[in-house]
Amino acid sequence: ERPITMIVPFPAGGAGDATGRILAEGMGKALGKAVIIENAGGAGGATGTARVKNAQPDGYTIGLGHTGTLAAAVTVMPKLPHNPRSDFVYLGIVAATPNIIFVRKDFPANDLKEFIAVAKQKKDLLTFGHSGNGAASHMTCLQFFGLIQAPPTYVPYRGFGQTINDIIAGKIDGSCDLVASVAGQVQSGLVKAFVVAAKDRSQTLPEVPTAAEAGLPEFVSETWTGLFAPKNTPKPILDILEKAVATALNDPEVATRLSTIGARLPNADERGGATMQKLVNSEIDRWADILNKAGFKPE
């Protein structure tokens, strides 16, 4: 009867925002009503995600979340204002994007081996930015630096736009974010990338080696993104929304646009709300283990 609001818990300009806008257009076509993006950044995505929790369960407010906000954040933020296991009903995974390690263009290393040597030498003088505790960029950095045993000094920002601006300006050394966020800057030479944390090279950045090719095979980090609604949303409404998600993913234009930004569409067995609920539950446990092994201590 009226437009639907999709709350994206990140500032405009990053990969999450781009994914949300592409899906919103596809869902709008399927529903015959506009799906409007509302950016609500802050607290690594917790601010906007909590907005969805507190919204009326009438189908007119849905949220976009990912590995960080719906899984790792449970360990990173003990006072998280929402419980991803029980406060939401899920509509399905919409994309998965590998993460990438990148630095300022004049950083004194040209491959992963050289970077690890510099990181171990500089130690906490190395500065890496992320989009807040619990964000995908934060989680990827914790995983990566835990593996190489050379933790840097972390610099939190409100979103990717601020992070990348400071890297390009040389104010910080680098970050660990989605291929979809930084592909343009890598291609234009504004930053340089060392590895993609995926089993296969990215079609968007085919010149960047995988972590396995570069000598760190255990570093595999793919950020999944999905949609959800407040709990107690009536099943007939959920069925309509879930069908709209499926219709959008089957739209060739949506598929092409997601692929262009480096995202992989979910396979048939990865789709649907029930499958996403199982994924969220398992990922909460997996990231708790990863972060504990990395020696992460919540503030």
Secondary structure, DSSP 8 states (H G I E B T S, - for coil): ---EEEEESS-TTSHHHHHHHHHHHHHHHHHTS-EEEEE---GGGHHHHHHHHTS-SSSSEEEEEEHIIIIIHHHH-TT-SS-TTTSEEEEEEEEEEEEEEEEETT-S-SSHHHHHHHHHHHGGGSEEEESSTTSHHHHHHHHHHHHHT---EEEE-SSHHHHHHHHHTTSS-EEEEEHHHHHHHHHTTSEEEEEE-SSS--SSSTTS-BHHHHT-TT---EEEEEEEEETT--HHHHHHHHHHHHHHHT-HHHHHHHHHTT-B---GGG-SHHHHHHHHHHHHHHHHHHHHHTT----
